[in-house]
Amino acid sequence: MCSGRSEADLISNLPGSIIDNIMGCLPLRDAVRTSILSREWRYKWVTCPELVFDFWFDQMFLGNHKLEQLVYPILKLHRGPLVKFALQVPAFRSCPHIDQWVDLMQNNTIQDFTLHISRGDSHRLPFRIFTFHQLRKLKLYKCVFNPPPGFKGFNKLLNLDLQNVDLVHETFASFISACRMLERLRMIDCTSFDCLEIDSPKLKFLEFHGVFRFIAFKNSPLLEEVSISFSSMEFKTGKSFSSNLIDSLSCLPSLEKLHLQAFALEELAEDGLPRNLPVTLKTLKILHLSDMYFEKIEEISCVLCLIRSSPNLQKLKITAFTFDVVESVGEYLRAQKSSDCLLAQLKTVDMLLFSGVEPEMEFVKYLLASATGLEEMAILPHSGSVSDGGESILNELTPPPNNFNNHQFVKII
């Protein structure tokens, strides 16, 4: 007959590796709480491969305690490989303790490292972090990122997420090129760049929000999705900005998804309203244009130019940003001939924050007439500008039968 302990405590009898895997699936607060189960379980949590100090840890454990008083003893007690470490509690400030905690980590086991400074000054990363050669994921918020001289990069890094990070122009491009396995790169409100250079052969996703004046994709054959937005208008100091941006994007042979702020295209119209781009975005399938000013002919013409130069576009999403009604914009759009450019592959159109003013309506009518294979157009009215829930918009876009067959696919959301 089996003992009572064997029947009642099956988990304790599991191999240590399985218990470690179970502990690794628990939030740190729950892993630590297992210490009250029994004397045998008092220190099971010290082999937990993941230590995450986040909002929930703050709510459950900190209270009137200071984080500095807890992290150090937890790291001192920890045994076995530490695979993930995350420090992202609310209102956390830079402090010397961070470097001491990093010194306690085994540099040959950490694969996932997050440091989130919420308030005060940015934290200068200790050089020891650059010895974490097993890193697969690195997320930094409000830090100073300056690799030491001779740093060879993280050769296993897959995911790099930088927010409010101070970067050094001279070393950042070489750092990215040294991380040869990198697949995802996010740069949000980091240091401004004159030229943002991306040399990353495995990169598949890029999100950038900030300021650059030029961008260069030197070696990114797998880059599928690009999202670029700007935190200020400083980028518009050079006359060739828009053409450089489009030329650089056209060099990406795998580009399928693109998000741009529409006003970044305006400079294409400096020498007259363009009809087509000098290059073709043959692989582009999904296009999102945000902050689109429908009162500016230059912006509208450049957007149409981009759409016409994307022959395989399947989904178009536009977020409007309209304040005034300019009659000349409506006239310009009515003068565009849909027969000159049939968008045969376009299946879905989403129009967001739609006010229903004349330029917006004429733009939609142009798309309806040009997209011969359209399956759905969804319009989200701007709640501050449209009082009838979009009924008047739908009525204008739904003429008598047999006119503009695509209009039957229009819906208000």
Contacts in CASP RR format, 6 or more apart in sequence:
PFRMAT RR
TARGET T0000
AUTHOR 0000-0000-0000
METHOD contacts of the structure
MODEL  1
MCSGRSEADLISNLPGSIIDNIMGCLPLRDAVRTSILSREWRYKWVTCPE
LVFDFWFDQMFLGNHKLEQLVYPILKLHRGPLVKFALQVPAFRSCPHIDQ
WVDLMQNNTIQDFTLHISRGDSHRLPFRIFTFHQLRKLKLYKCVFNPPPG
FKGFNKLLNLDLQNVDLVHETFASFISACRMLERLRMIDCTSFDCLEIDS
PKLKFLEFHGVFRFIAFKNSPLLEEVSISFSSMEFKTGKSFSSNLIDSLS
CLPSLEKLHLQAFALEELAEDGLPRNLPVTLKTLKILHLSDMYFEKIEEI
SCVLCLIRSSPNLQKLKITAFTFDVVESVGEYLRAQKSSDCLLAQLKTVD
MLLFSGVEPEMEFVKYLLASATGLEEMAILPHSGSVSDGGESILNELTPP
PNNFNNHQFVKII
5 12 0 8 1.000
6 13 0 8 1.000
9 38 0 8 1.000
11 19 0 8 1.000
11 22 0 8 1.000
12 38 0 8 1.000
12 40 0 8 1.000
12 41 0 8 1.000
14 22 0 8 1.000
19 44 0 8 1.000
19 47 0 8 1.000
20 47 0 8 1.000
20 48 0 8 1.000
20 49 0 8 1.000
23 31 0 8 1.000
23 34 0 8 1.000
23 44 0 8 1.000
23 45 0 8 1.000
23 47 0 8 1.000
23 48 0 8 1.000
23 49 0 8 1.000
24 31 0 8 1.000
24 48 0 8 1.000
24 49 0 8 1.000
24 50 0 8 1.000
26 34 0 8 1.000
26 48 0 8 1.000
27 52 0 8 1.000
27 54 0 8 1.000
27 56 0 8 1.000
27 57 0 8 1.000
28 48 0 8 1.000
28 50 0 8 1.000
28 51 0 8 1.000
28 52 0 8 1.000
28 53 0 8 1.000
28 57 0 8 1.000
29 56 0 8 1.000
29 57 0 8 1.000
29 60 0 8 1.000
29 61 0 8 1.000
31 45 0 8 1.000
31 48 0 8 1.000
32 45 0 8 1.000
32 61 0 8 1.000
34 41 0 8 1.000
34 44 0 8 1.000
34 45 0 8 1.000
35 41 0 8 1.000
35 42 0 8 1.000
35 43 0 8 1.000
35 44 0 8 1.000
35 45 0 8 1.000
43 77 0 8 1.000
46 77 0 8 1.000
46 78 0 8 1.000
46 79 0 8 1.000
47 78 0 8 1.000
47 79 0 8 1.000
47 80 0 8 1.000
48 78 0 8 1.000
49 80 0 8 1.000
49 81 0 8 1.000
49 82 0 8 1.000
49 83 0 8 1.000
49 84 0 8 1.000
50 82 0 8 1.000
50 83 0 8 1.000
50 84 0 8 1.000
50 85 0 8 1.000
50 86 0 8 1.000
50 112 0 8 1.000
51 74 0 8 1.000
51 75 0 8 1.000
51 78 0 8 1.000
51 82 0 8 1.000
51 84 0 8 1.000
51 85 0 8 1.000
51 86 0 8 1.000
52 84 0 8 1.000
52 85 0 8 1.000
52 86 0 8 1.000
52 88 0 8 1.000
53 67 0 8 1.000
53 71 0 8 1.000
53 86 0 8 1.000
53 87 0 8 1.000
53 88 0 8 1.000
53 89 0 8 1.000
54 86 0 8 1.000
54 88 0 8 1.000
54 89 0 8 1.000
55 88 0 8 1.000
55 89 0 8 1.000
55 90 0 8 1.000
57 89 0 8 1.000
58 67 0 8 1.000
58 89 0 8 1.000
58 90 0 8 1.000
61 70 0 8 1.000
62 70 0 8 1.000
62 89 0 8 1.000
67 89 0 8 1.000
67 92 0 8 1.000
68 95 0 8 1.000
68 97 0 8 1.000
71 87 0 8 1.000
71 97 0 8 1.000
71 101 0 8 1.000
72 97 0 8 1.000
72 100 0 8 1.000
72 101 0 8 1.000
72 104 0 8 1.000
75 101 0 8 1.000
75 104 0 8 1.000
75 105 0 8 1.000
76 104 0 8 1.000
78 104 0 8 1.000
80 109 0 8 1.000
81 106 0 8 1.000
81 109 0 8 1.000
82 105 0 8 1.000
82 106 0 8 1.000
82 109 0 8 1.000
82 110 0 8 1.000
83 109 0 8 1.000
83 110 0 8 1.000
83 111 0 8 1.000
83 112 0 8 1.000
84 110 0 8 1.000
84 111 0 8 1.000
84 112 0 8 1.000
84 113 0 8 1.000
85 105 0 8 1.000
85 110 0 8 1.000
85 112 0 8 1.000
85 113 0 8 1.000
85 114 0 8 1.000
86 112 0 8 1.000
86 113 0 8 1.000
86 114 0 8 1.000
86 116 0 8 1.000
86 139 0 8 1.000
87 98 0 8 1.000
87 101 0 8 1.000
87 114 0 8 1.000
87 115 0 8 1.000
87 116 0 8 1.000
88 114 0 8 1.000
88 115 0 8 1.000
88 116 0 8 1.000
88 141 0 8 1.000
89 118 0 8 1.000
90 118 0 8 1.000
91 118 0 8 1.000
91 119 0 8 1.000
92 116 0 8 1.000
92 117 0 8 1.000
92 118 0 8 1.000
92 119 0 8 1.000
93 117 0 8 1.000
93 118 0 8 1.000
93 119 0 8 1.000
93 120 0 8 1.000
93 121 0 8 1.000
94 117 0 8 1.000
94 120 0 8 1.000
94 121 0 8 1.000
94 122 0 8 1.000
94 123 0 8 1.000
94 142 0 8 1.000
95 123 0 8 1.000
98 115 0 8 1.000
98 123 0 8 1.000
98 126 0 8 1.000
99 126 0 8 1.000
99 128 0 8 1.000
102 126 0 8 1.000
102 128 0 8 1.000
102 129 0 8 1.000
103 126 0 8 1.000
103 128 0 8 1.000
105 132 0 8 1.000
107 128 0 8 1.000
107 131 0 8 1.000
107 132 0 8 1.000
107 133 0 8 1.000
108 133 0 8 1.000
108 134 0 8 1.000
109 134 0 8 1.000
110 132 0 8 1.000
110 134 0 8 1.000
110 135 0 8 1.000
111 134 0 8 1.000
111 135 0 8 1.000
111 136 0 8 1.000
111 137 0 8 1.000
111 156 0 8 1.000
112 135 0 8 1.000
112 136 0 8 1.000
112 137 0 8 1.000
113 129 0 8 1.000
113 132 0 8 1.000
113 135 0 8 1.000
113 137 0 8 1.000
113 138 0 8 1.000
113 139 0 8 1.000
114 138 0 8 1.000
114 139 0 8 1.000
114 140 0 8 1.000
115 123 0 8 1.000
115 125 0 8 1.000
115 139 0 8 1.000
115 140 0 8 1.000
115 141 0 8 1.000
115 143 0 8 1.000
116 139 0 8 1.000
116 140 0 8 1.000
116 141 0 8 1.000
116 142 0 8 1.000
117 123 0 8 1.000
117 141 0 8 1.000
117 142 0 8 1.000
117 143 0 8 1.000
118 141 0 8 1.000
118 142 0 8 1.000
120 142 0 8 1.000
122 142 0 8 1.000
122 143 0 8 1.000
122 144 0 8 1.000
122 164 0 8 1.000
122 165 0 8 1.000
122 166 0 8 1.000
123 142 0 8 1.000
123 143 0 8 1.000
123 144 0 8 1.000
124 143 0 8 1.000
124 144 0 8 1.000
124 146 0 8 1.000
125 140 0 8 1.000
125 143 0 8 1.000
125 144 0 8 1.000
125 145 0 8 1.000
125 146 0 8 1.000
127 148 0 8 1.000
130 147 0 8 1.000
130 148 0 8 1.000
130 151 0 8 1.000
130 153 0 8 1.000
132 154 0 8 1.000
133 154 0 8 1.000
133 155 0 8 1.000
133 156 0 8 1.000
134 156 0 8 1.000
135 154 0 8 1.000
135 156 0 8 1.000
135 157 0 8 1.000
136 156 0 8 1.000
136 157 0 8 1.000
136 158 0 8 1.000
136 159 0 8 1.000
137 157 0 8 1.000
137 158 0 8 1.000
137 159 0 8 1.000
137 160 0 8 1.000
137 161 0 8 1.000
138 154 0 8 1.000
138 157 0 8 1.000
138 159 0 8 1.000
138 160 0 8 1.000
138 161 0 8 1.000
139 159 0 8 1.000
139 160 0 8 1.000
139 161 0 8 1.000
139 162 0 8 1.000
140 161 0 8 1.000
140 162 0 8 1.000
140 163 0 8 1.000
140 165 0 8 1.000
141 163 0 8 1.000
141 164 0 8 1.000
141 165 0 8 1.000
142 163 0 8 1.000
142 164 0 8 1.000
142 165 0 8 1.000
143 165 0 8 1.000
143 166 0 8 1.000
144 165 0 8 1.000
144 166 0 8 1.000
145 162 0 8 1.000
145 165 0 8 1.000
145 166 0 8 1.000
145 167 0 8 1.000
145 168 0 8 1.000
145 172 0 8 1.000
146 166 0 8 1.000
146 167 0 8 1.000
146 168 0 8 1.000
146 171 0 8 1.000
147 153 0 8 1.000
147 171 0 8 1.000
147 175 0 8 1.000
151 175 0 8 1.000
151 178 0 8 1.000
152 178 0 8 1.000
153 175 0 8 1.000
153 178 0 8 1.000
153 179 0 8 1.000
154 178 0 8 1.000
154 179 0 8 1.000
155 178 0 8 1.000
155 179 0 8 1.000
155 180 0 8 1.000
155 181 0 8 1.000
156 181 0 8 1.000
157 179 0 8 1.000
157 181 0 8 1.000
157 182 0 8 1.000
158 181 0 8 1.000
158 182 0 8 1.000
158 183 0 8 1.000
158 184 0 8 1.000
159 182 0 8 1.000
159 183 0 8 1.000
159 184 0 8 1.000
160 179 0 8 1.000
160 182 0 8 1.000
160 184 0 8 1.000
160 185 0 8 1.000
160 186 0 8 1.000
161 184 0 8 1.000
161 186 0 8 1.000
162 186 0 8 1.000
162 187 0 8 1.000
162 188 0 8 1.000
162 190 0 8 1.000
163 186 0 8 1.000
163 188 0 8 1.000
163 189 0 8 1.000
163 190 0 8 1.000
164 188 0 8 1.000
164 189 0 8 1.000
164 190 0 8 1.000
165 187 0 8 1.000
165 190 0 8 1.000
165 191 0 8 1.000
166 190 0 8 1.000
166 191 0 8 1.000
167 190 0 8 1.000
167 191 0 8 1.000
168 191 0 8 1.000
169 191 0 8 1.000
169 193 0 8 1.000
169 194 0 8 1.000
173 197 0 8 1.000
173 199 0 8 1.000
176 182 0 8 1.000
176 185 0 8 1.000
176 197 0 8 1.000
176 198 0 8 1.000
176 199 0 8 1.000
176 200 0 8 1.000
177 199 0 8 1.000
177 200 0 8 1.000
177 218 0 8 1.000
177 219 0 8 1.000
179 200 0 8 1.000
180 200 0 8 1.000
180 201 0 8 1.000
180 202 0 8 1.000
181 202 0 8 1.000
182 200 0 8 1.000
182 202 0 8 1.000
182 203 0 8 1.000
183 202 0 8 1.000
183 203 0 8 1.000
183 204 0 8 1.000
183 205 0 8 1.000
184 203 0 8 1.000
184 204 0 8 1.000
184 205 0 8 1.000
185 198 0 8 1.000
185 200 0 8 1.000
185 203 0 8 1.000
185 205 0 8 1.000
185 206 0 8 1.000
185 207 0 8 1.000
186 206 0 8 1.000
186 207 0 8 1.000
186 208 0 8 1.000
187 207 0 8 1.000
187 208 0 8 1.000
187 209 0 8 1.000
187 210 0 8 1.000
188 207 0 8 1.000
188 208 0 8 1.000
188 209 0 8 1.000
188 210 0 8 1.000
189 209 0 8 1.000
189 210 0 8 1.000
189 231 0 8 1.000
190 210 0 8 1.000
192 210 0 8 1.000
192 211 0 8 1.000
192 212 0 8 1.000
192 234 0 8 1.000
193 211 0 8 1.000
193 212 0 8 1.000
193 213 0 8 1.000
194 212 0 8 1.000
194 213 0 8 1.000
194 214 0 8 1.000
195 212 0 8 1.000
195 213 0 8 1.000
195 214 0 8 1.000
195 215 0 8 1.000
195 216 0 8 1.000
196 208 0 8 1.000
196 212 0 8 1.000
196 214 0 8 1.000
196 215 0 8 1.000
196 216 0 8 1.000
197 215 0 8 1.000
197 216 0 8 1.000
197 218 0 8 1.000
198 206 0 8 1.000
198 215 0 8 1.000
198 216 0 8 1.000
198 217 0 8 1.000
198 218 0 8 1.000
198 220 0 8 1.000
198 223 0 8 1.000
199 218 0 8 1.000
199 219 0 8 1.000
199 220 0 8 1.000
200 219 0 8 1.000
200 220 0 8 1.000
200 223 0 8 1.000
201 219 0 8 1.000
201 220 0 8 1.000
201 221 0 8 1.000
201 222 0 8 1.000
202 222 0 8 1.000
203 220 0 8 1.000
203 222 0 8 1.000
203 223 0 8 1.000
204 222 0 8 1.000
204 223 0 8 1.000
204 224 0 8 1.000
204 225 0 8 1.000
205 223 0 8 1.000
205 224 0 8 1.000
205 225 0 8 1.000
206 223 0 8 1.000
206 225 0 8 1.000
206 226 0 8 1.000
206 227 0 8 1.000
207 226 0 8 1.000
207 227 0 8 1.000
208 227 0 8 1.000
208 228 0 8 1.000
208 229 0 8 1.000
209 228 0 8 1.000
209 229 0 8 1.000
209 230 0 8 1.000
209 231 0 8 1.000
210 229 0 8 1.000
210 230 0 8 1.000
210 231 0 8 1.000
210 232 0 8 1.000
211 230 0 8 1.000
211 231 0 8 1.000
211 232 0 8 1.000
211 234 0 8 1.000
211 235 0 8 1.000
212 235 0 8 1.000
213 234 0 8 1.000
213 235 0 8 1.000
213 237 0 8 1.000
213 238 0 8 1.000
213 241 0 8 1.000
214 241 0 8 1.000
214 244 0 8 1.000
215 228 0 8 1.000
215 244 0 8 1.000
215 245 0 8 1.000
215 248 0 8 1.000
216 248 0 8 1.000
217 223 0 8 1.000
217 248 0 8 1.000
217 249 0 8 1.000
217 251 0 8 1.000
217 252 0 8 1.000
220 252 0 8 1.000
221 252 0 8 1.000
221 253 0 8 1.000
221 254 0 8 1.000
222 254 0 8 1.000
223 252 0 8 1.000
223 254 0 8 1.000
223 255 0 8 1.000
224 254 0 8 1.000
224 255 0 8 1.000
224 256 0 8 1.000
224 257 0 8 1.000
225 255 0 8 1.000
225 256 0 8 1.000
225 257 0 8 1.000
225 258 0 8 1.000
226 249 0 8 1.000
226 252 0 8 1.000
226 255 0 8 1.000
226 257 0 8 1.000
226 258 0 8 1.000
226 259 0 8 1.000
227 258 0 8 1.000
227 259 0 8 1.000
227 288 0 8 1.000
228 245 0 8 1.000
228 259 0 8 1.000
228 260 0 8 1.000
228 261 0 8 1.000
228 264 0 8 1.000
229 259 0 8 1.000
229 260 0 8 1.000
229 261 0 8 1.000
229 290 0 8 1.000
230 261 0 8 1.000
230 264 0 8 1.000
235 241 0 8 1.000
235 264 0 8 1.000
236 266 0 8 1.000
236 267 0 8 1.000
238 267 0 8 1.000
239 267 0 8 1.000
239 270 0 8 1.000
240 267 0 8 1.000
241 264 0 8 1.000
241 267 0 8 1.000
242 264 0 8 1.000
242 265 0 8 1.000
242 266 0 8 1.000
242 267 0 8 1.000
242 268 0 8 1.000
242 302 0 8 1.000
243 267 0 8 1.000
243 268 0 8 1.000
243 278 0 8 1.000
245 260 0 8 1.000
245 264 0 8 1.000
245 265 0 8 1.000
246 265 0 8 1.000
246 268 0 8 1.000
246 277 0 8 1.000
246 279 0 8 1.000
246 306 0 8 1.000
247 279 0 8 1.000
249 255 0 8 1.000
249 258 0 8 1.000
249 281 0 8 1.000
250 277 0 8 1.000
250 279 0 8 1.000
250 280 0 8 1.000
250 281 0 8 1.000
252 283 0 8 1.000
253 283 0 8 1.000
254 283 0 8 1.000
255 281 0 8 1.000
255 283 0 8 1.000
255 284 0 8 1.000
256 283 0 8 1.000
256 284 0 8 1.000
256 285 0 8 1.000
256 286 0 8 1.000
257 284 0 8 1.000
257 285 0 8 1.000
257 286 0 8 1.000
257 287 0 8 1.000
257 288 0 8 1.000
258 281 0 8 1.000
258 284 0 8 1.000
258 286 0 8 1.000
258 287 0 8 1.000
258 288 0 8 1.000
259 287 0 8 1.000
259 288 0 8 1.000
259 289 0 8 1.000
259 290 0 8 1.000
260 288 0 8 1.000
260 289 0 8 1.000
260 290 0 8 1.000
261 289 0 8 1.000
261 290 0 8 1.000
261 291 0 8 1.000
262 289 0 8 1.000
262 290 0 8 1.000
262 291 0 8 1.000
262 292 0 8 1.000
262 293 0 8 1.000
262 299 0 8 1.000
262 302 0 8 1.000
262 303 0 8 1.000
262 318 0 8 1.000
263 291 0 8 1.000
263 292 0 8 1.000
263 293 0 8 1.000
263 299 0 8 1.000
265 299 0 8 1.000
265 302 0 8 1.000
265 303 0 8 1.000
265 305 0 8 1.000
265 306 0 8 1.000
266 296 0 8 1.000
266 298 0 8 1.000
266 299 0 8 1.000
266 302 0 8 1.000
268 274 0 8 1.000
268 277 0 8 1.000
268 302 0 8 1.000
268 305 0 8 1.000
269 297 0 8 1.000
269 298 0 8 1.000
269 299 0 8 1.000
269 301 0 8 1.000
269 302 0 8 1.000
273 297 0 8 1.000
273 298 0 8 1.000
273 301 0 8 1.000
273 332 0 8 1.000
274 301 0 8 1.000
274 302 0 8 1.000
274 305 0 8 1.000
275 305 0 8 1.000
275 308 0 8 1.000
276 305 0 8 1.000
276 308 0 8 1.000
276 309 0 8 1.000
277 305 0 8 1.000
277 306 0 8 1.000
277 308 0 8 1.000
277 309 0 8 1.000
279 309 0 8 1.000
280 309 0 8 1.000
280 310 0 8 1.000
280 311 0 8 1.000
281 306 0 8 1.000
281 309 0 8 1.000
281 310 0 8 1.000
282 310 0 8 1.000
282 311 0 8 1.000
282 312 0 8 1.000
283 312 0 8 1.000
284 310 0 8 1.000
284 312 0 8 1.000
284 313 0 8 1.000
285 312 0 8 1.000
285 313 0 8 1.000
285 314 0 8 1.000
285 315 0 8 1.000
286 313 0 8 1.000
286 314 0 8 1.000
286 315 0 8 1.000
286 317 0 8 1.000
287 306 0 8 1.000
287 307 0 8 1.000
287 310 0 8 1.000
287 313 0 8 1.000
287 315 0 8 1.000
287 316 0 8 1.000
287 317 0 8 1.000
288 316 0 8 1.000
288 317 0 8 1.000
288 318 0 8 1.000
288 319 0 8 1.000
289 303 0 8 1.000
289 306 0 8 1.000
289 316 0 8 1.000
289 317 0 8 1.000
289 318 0 8 1.000
289 319 0 8 1.000
290 318 0 8 1.000
290 319 0 8 1.000
290 321 0 8 1.000
291 319 0 8 1.000
291 321 0 8 1.000
292 299 0 8 1.000
292 303 0 8 1.000
292 318 0 8 1.000
292 319 0 8 1.000
292 320 0 8 1.000
292 321 0 8 1.000
292 322 0 8 1.000
293 299 0 8 1.000
293 321 0 8 1.000
293 322 0 8 1.000
294 300 0 8 1.000
294 320 0 8 1.000
294 322 0 8 1.000
294 329 0 8 1.000
294 357 0 8 1.000
294 359 0 8 1.000
294 360 0 8 1.000
294 363 0 8 1.000
295 322 0 8 1.000
295 323 0 8 1.000
295 324 0 8 1.000
295 325 0 8 1.000
295 326 0 8 1.000
295 329 0 8 1.000
295 359 0 8 1.000
296 326 0 8 1.000
296 329 0 8 1.000
297 326 0 8 1.000
297 328 0 8 1.000
297 329 0 8 1.000
297 332 0 8 1.000
300 329 0 8 1.000
300 332 0 8 1.000
300 333 0 8 1.000
300 359 0 8 1.000
300 363 0 8 1.000
301 332 0 8 1.000
303 318 0 8 1.000
304 336 0 8 1.000
304 366 0 8 1.000
307 313 0 8 1.000
307 316 0 8 1.000
307 343 0 8 1.000
308 341 0 8 1.000
311 345 0 8 1.000
312 345 0 8 1.000
313 343 0 8 1.000
313 345 0 8 1.000
313 346 0 8 1.000
314 345 0 8 1.000
314 346 0 8 1.000
314 347 0 8 1.000
314 348 0 8 1.000
315 346 0 8 1.000
315 347 0 8 1.000
315 348 0 8 1.000
315 349 0 8 1.000
315 350 0 8 1.000
316 346 0 8 1.000
316 348 0 8 1.000
316 349 0 8 1.000
316 350 0 8 1.000
316 367 0 8 1.000
317 349 0 8 1.000
317 350 0 8 1.000
317 352 0 8 1.000
318 349 0 8 1.000
318 350 0 8 1.000
318 351 0 8 1.000
318 352 0 8 1.000
319 352 0 8 1.000
319 353 0 8 1.000
320 351 0 8 1.000
320 352 0 8 1.000
320 353 0 8 1.000
320 354 0 8 1.000
320 355 0 8 1.000
320 360 0 8 1.000
320 382 0 8 1.000
321 353 0 8 1.000
322 355 0 8 1.000
322 357 0 8 1.000
322 359 0 8 1.000
322 360 0 8 1.000
325 357 0 8 1.000
325 358 0 8 1.000
325 359 0 8 1.000
326 359 0 8 1.000
327 358 0 8 1.000
329 358 0 8 1.000
329 359 0 8 1.000
329 362 0 8 1.000
330 358 0 8 1.000
330 359 0 8 1.000
330 362 0 8 1.000
333 359 0 8 1.000
333 362 0 8 1.000
333 363 0 8 1.000
333 365 0 8 1.000
333 366 0 8 1.000
334 362 0 8 1.000
336 366 0 8 1.000
338 366 0 8 1.000
338 369 0 8 1.000
338 370 0 8 1.000
341 370 0 8 1.000
342 370 0 8 1.000
342 371 0 8 1.000
342 372 0 8 1.000
343 367 0 8 1.000
343 370 0 8 1.000
343 371 0 8 1.000
343 372 0 8 1.000
343 373 0 8 1.000
344 371 0 8 1.000
344 372 0 8 1.000
344 373 0 8 1.000
345 373 0 8 1.000
346 367 0 8 1.000
346 370 0 8 1.000
346 371 0 8 1.000
346 373 0 8 1.000
346 374 0 8 1.000
347 373 0 8 1.000
347 374 0 8 1.000
347 375 0 8 1.000
347 376 0 8 1.000
348 374 0 8 1.000
348 375 0 8 1.000
348 376 0 8 1.000
348 377 0 8 1.000
348 378 0 8 1.000
349 367 0 8 1.000
349 371 0 8 1.000
349 374 0 8 1.000
349 376 0 8 1.000
349 377 0 8 1.000
349 378 0 8 1.000
350 377 0 8 1.000
350 378 0 8 1.000
350 380 0 8 1.000
351 360 0 8 1.000
351 364 0 8 1.000
351 377 0 8 1.000
351 378 0 8 1.000
351 379 0 8 1.000
351 380 0 8 1.000
352 380 0 8 1.000
353 380 0 8 1.000
353 382 0 8 1.000
354 360 0 8 1.000
354 379 0 8 1.000
354 380 0 8 1.000
354 381 0 8 1.000
354 382 0 8 1.000
354 386 0 8 1.000
354 393 0 8 1.000
355 381 0 8 1.000
355 382 0 8 1.000
355 385 0 8 1.000
355 386 0 8 1.000
356 381 0 8 1.000
356 385 0 8 1.000
356 386 0 8 1.000
356 392 0 8 1.000
356 393 0 8 1.000
357 385 0 8 1.000
361 393 0 8 1.000
361 396 0 8 1.000
361 397 0 8 1.000
364 377 0 8 1.000
364 379 0 8 1.000
364 397 0 8 1.000
364 410 0 8 1.000
365 397 0 8 1.000
365 404 0 8 1.000
367 374 0 8 1.000
367 377 0 8 1.000
368 374 0 8 1.000
368 377 0 8 1.000
368 397 0 8 1.000
368 404 0 8 1.000
368 406 0 8 1.000
368 407 0 8 1.000
368 410 0 8 1.000
369 404 0 8 1.000
369 406 0 8 1.000
371 406 0 8 1.000
372 406 0 8 1.000
373 406 0 8 1.000
374 406 0 8 1.000
374 409 0 8 1.000
375 409 0 8 1.000
376 409 0 8 1.000
376 411 0 8 1.000
377 406 0 8 1.000
377 409 0 8 1.000
377 410 0 8 1.000
377 411 0 8 1.000
378 411 0 8 1.000
378 412 0 8 1.000
378 413 0 8 1.000
379 390 0 8 1.000
379 393 0 8 1.000
379 394 0 8 1.000
379 410 0 8 1.000
379 411 0 8 1.000
379 412 0 8 1.000
379 413 0 8 1.000
380 412 0 8 1.000
380 413 0 8 1.000
381 389 0 8 1.000
381 390 0 8 1.000
381 393 0 8 1.000
381 412 0 8 1.000
386 392 0 8 1.000
386 393 0 8 1.000
389 412 0 8 1.000
390 412 0 8 1.000
391 412 0 8 1.000
393 412 0 8 1.000
394 410 0 8 1.000
394 411 0 8 1.000
394 412 0 8 1.000
397 407 0 8 1.000
397 410 0 8 1.000
398 407 0 8 1.000
398 408 0 8 1.000
398 410 0 8 1.000
399 407 0 8 1.000
END
